[in-house]
Amino acid sequence: MEAMTHPARRMFELLEPICLVTFFADECDQELAALGHRTYWDGYFASRAAPLGRVPAQVVHAAFYNFADGEAARHIPSAWQTIPPEASVAARERGSAASVRRILGDDLAGSPGLVRAADLTTKAATNAPMEGRVMYAGMRTLAVPSDPVARLWHSATMLREHRGDGHIAALVGARVGGTEAHVLDALARGIHPPESFGRLHHLPKEKLAAVMDGLRERGLVDTEGRFTDAGRAIKAHIEALTDELAAPPYEALSPAERDELVAELEPITAVLVAAGSQ
């Protein structure tokens, strides 16, 4: 019998393509470049971290969790020195909403179904506890847009950060660091050697070797750099706990509202997935 998908994972599958326009489509990058951000990563760090306020690079590194040591410091606080954080986060919203609107087309972007999806997503996204949810709490300080497309993107992104905070908690509890998490993710995707994964291959070879050695010592990968049974088990545990920790926002919706949200999101997500959210 096929295992049932956890409701929170199903919502993640439906909402993630809405969020991915921020990273894959052109409009967000263009808006951030127009502000004066020199590179993609300047704009990424400046706009994503902006809801936290003008915190030091160490705080951004801790909150983002899985970037290489020193990566945040290459962009924070320098990316805010001439461009206020508020301007960067507003540019991210404008560009992301423009991408969603372009990909969906006028009919779907202006449909009653999208408005309803935006309302229900916002209800879920604004009714979750903030304790221990640093990135989510930062997003909660921002005004919710009135435009339905922007509101859908904004609320989906709030829920993405909420889930991400919970995922970090699960990783910390399992004593899996940010780089180790990328290795486990690569193996779960069937990528071998895991060091060739796009989020790993640029790291210093000695750093990657030390990470792989540590995972071998814990019995999570074998001598060939593949999953052991223990490695698969810990990855499955992390993902299951992430789903459980991502569930509270949706408890603000009635069962009928959750079903309605799924039904309204499905055609929106299908178009975004078909376009690669680009």
Buried (B, 14 or more C-beta within 10 A) or exposed (E): EEEEEBBBBBBBEBBBBBBBBBBBBBBBBBBBBEBEBEBEBBBBBBBBBBBBEEBEBEBBBBBBBBBBEEBBBBBBBBBBEEBBBEBBBBBBBBBBBBBBBBBBEEEBBEBEBBBBBBBBBBBBBBEBEBEEBBBBBBBBEBEBBEEBBBBBBBBBBBBBBBBBBBBBBBBEEBEBBBBBBBBBBBBBEEBBBBBEBEBBEEBEEEEBEEBBEBBBEBEBBEEEBEBBEEBBEBBEEBBEBBBEBBBBBBEBBEEEBBEBBBEBBEBBBEBBBEBEBE
